[in-house]
Amino acid sequence: MAKGKDVRGIIILQCTSCVRNDFNKESRGTSRYITQKNRHNTPSRLELRKFCPYCYKHTIHGEIKK
């Protein structure tokens, strides 16, 4: 049996606060998380509140392209 297109795809979540403050030289980088989502149930971009070790607080992490 051949496998079709995978329903659960791997996505990358990146801190939106670190991306906006990328011009700041004090920032050491951007926080990224790898997770999965069901493409049929959530076709839009995913946004979750996660802990950012560079900002030292919980911020919104948005889905980015691979």
trRosetta pair geometry for C-beta under 8 A, 3 or more apart (Angstrom, degrees):
i j d omega theta_ij theta_ji phi_ij phi_ji
3 6 7.5 17 158 -73 117 74
6 9 6.0 123 102 -80 106 69
7 38 6.0 2 148 -147 97 76
7 39 5.8 -144 -168 36 53 94
7 40 5.8 -25 -154 -10 108 108
8 36 5.0 28 173 174 103 123
8 37 7.0 177 -148 85 68 23
8 38 5.6 -36 -94 -92 75 60
8 39 7.4 -165 -94 -7 23 83
9 36 6.8 165 84 -148 31 76
9 37 6.6 -22 60 59 77 72
9 39 5.5 52 3 -50 113 115
10 34 6.5 0 -174 -173 103 99
10 35 7.6 162 -151 91 61 26
10 36 5.7 -46 -98 -95 52 77
10 66 8.0 65 97 -77 92 137
11 34 7.6 164 84 -152 42 55
11 35 6.1 -24 64 71 87 73
11 36 6.9 130 16 -119 83 25
11 37 5.6 2 3 9 134 109
11 46 6.4 99 110 35 161 127
11 63 5.1 -33 177 -136 130 109
12 32 5.8 -11 -175 -168 103 111
12 33 7.3 152 -160 78 54 45
12 34 5.8 -27 -104 -99 69 69
12 63 7.1 113 72 -151 49 59
12 64 5.3 -45 88 56 101 93
12 66 6.4 124 1 -89 119 73
13 32 6.7 151 80 -157 52 56
13 33 4.4 -11 58 59 107 96
13 34 7.7 -163 19 -75 78 21
13 35 6.4 17 -11 17 115 112
13 46 7.0 -71 -90 98 107 104
13 48 6.2 -33 -136 41 156 105
13 50 6.6 104 119 2 139 146
13 61 3.9 64 158 140 110 117
13 62 6.6 158 -150 76 74 14
13 63 6.0 -43 -96 -85 66 51
13 64 7.5 139 -123 4 19 84
14 18 7.7 -107 167 63 85 111
14 19 6.4 72 134 -51 115 124
14 30 5.8 19 -165 148 101 127
14 31 7.2 145 -155 84 51 56
14 32 5.1 -17 -99 -101 73 83
14 61 6.1 165 73 -159 16 85
14 62 6.5 -34 59 63 72 68
14 64 4.8 23 5 -21 123 131
15 18 4.1 59 94 14 121 109
15 19 6.6 171 95 -15 66 85
15 30 5.4 -160 46 -168 101 83
15 31 4.1 67 -29 50 125 96
15 32 7.5 -101 -6 -64 80 47
15 50 7.7 -112 -86 73 83 103
15 52 4.6 72 -107 -106 143 130
15 54 7.2 -164 45 49 166 115
15 55 6.8 -179 -172 -9 147 124
15 59 5.4 57 -149 87 97 131
15 60 7.9 117 -149 82 54 44
15 61 5.4 -43 -84 -101 47 82
16 19 5.7 -54 -147 35 36 114
16 20 6.5 36 156 -19 66 105
16 59 6.6 -152 48 152 77 112
16 60 5.2 -12 25 87 125 92
16 61 6.9 -172 -13 -110 81 27
16 62 5.2 61 -62 -1 110 111
17 20 6.1 -55 -152 34 30 109
17 21 6.5 2 159 6 64 112
17 52 6.6 -137 56 6 119 170
17 55 5.4 35 100 -80 137 153
17 59 4.4 -88 -1 -151 128 152
17 60 7.5 117 -29 44 91 71
18 21 6.1 -71 -142 54 30 94
18 22 6.9 68 150 -73 63 73
18 27 6.0 146 -148 -160 86 138
18 29 7.3 9 -177 118 142 41
18 30 4.1 158 113 -118 136 77
18 31 6.1 141 -6 11 149 79
18 52 6.4 -172 -35 -163 116 141
18 54 5.5 57 -98 83 130 137
18 55 6.4 -123 -62 -44 89 106
18 59 7.8 139 -17 82 82 161
19 22 5.8 -10 -162 -42 35 112
19 30 6.0 48 -65 -119 70 138
21 24 4.6 -13 171 9 92 125
21 27 5.7 137 115 -48 103 144
22 27 6.8 -98 -120 72 35 149
22 30 7.4 -20 -95 -62 98 115
24 27 4.9 85 87 -8 100 105
27 30 7.8 31 162 -67 125 62
27 54 6.0 54 -154 171 84 127
28 54 5.7 -148 49 -124 89 108
29 54 6.0 -145 65 -83 66 144
30 54 6.9 -86 -114 22 23 157
31 50 7.3 -163 131 104 132 115
31 51 7.9 -131 -166 111 159 50
31 52 4.1 -150 1 -134 153 79
31 53 6.0 139 -96 28 117 74
31 54 5.7 -152 -43 13 95 105
31 55 7.5 -80 -11 7 130 95
31 59 7.8 127 49 54 136 118
31 61 7.0 -87 101 -100 105 119
32 61 8.0 138 -126 -153 36 125
33 50 5.7 -108 -23 -162 149 172
33 61 6.0 48 22 156 115 163
37 41 7.9 -130 170 68 84 96
37 42 5.3 -71 173 66 122 127
37 46 5.5 -160 -77 -46 156 147
37 63 8.0 -48 1 -96 148 139
38 41 4.3 39 95 26 119 108
38 42 6.2 99 71 20 72 88
39 42 7.2 -80 -126 68 22 64
39 43 6.4 55 179 -101 65 62
40 43 7.4 0 -142 -61 17 88
42 46 6.1 50 147 -77 141 98
45 62 6.4 28 150 -173 122 93
45 63 4.4 -155 -162 52 87 118
46 62 7.5 158 91 -153 51 49
46 63 4.6 85 47 -43 76 123
47 60 5.5 4 -179 -174 109 106
47 61 7.0 165 -154 80 59 44
47 62 4.9 -16 -103 -102 89 73
47 63 7.1 -100 -65 -7 55 81
48 60 7.4 153 82 -151 25 60
48 61 5.6 -20 67 58 77 95
49 58 5.2 40 171 167 102 110
49 59 7.1 -170 -144 101 69 16
49 60 5.9 -44 -92 -93 64 56
49 61 7.4 136 -121 11 15 82
50 58 6.8 -170 102 -146 16 76
50 59 7.2 -30 65 63 61 61
50 61 4.6 -8 28 -4 117 133
51 57 7.5 -138 -141 136 68 18
51 58 5.4 -48 -90 -92 59 68
52 55 4.1 38 93 30 125 104
52 56 7.4 -52 90 -8 78 20
52 57 6.6 -2 48 64 94 53
52 58 7.4 137 6 -123 79 20
52 59 4.8 -2 -11 24 129 116
52 61 7.6 161 -70 -70 98 102
53 56 7.1 28 -163 -79 34 52
55 59 5.6 50 59 -28 157 135
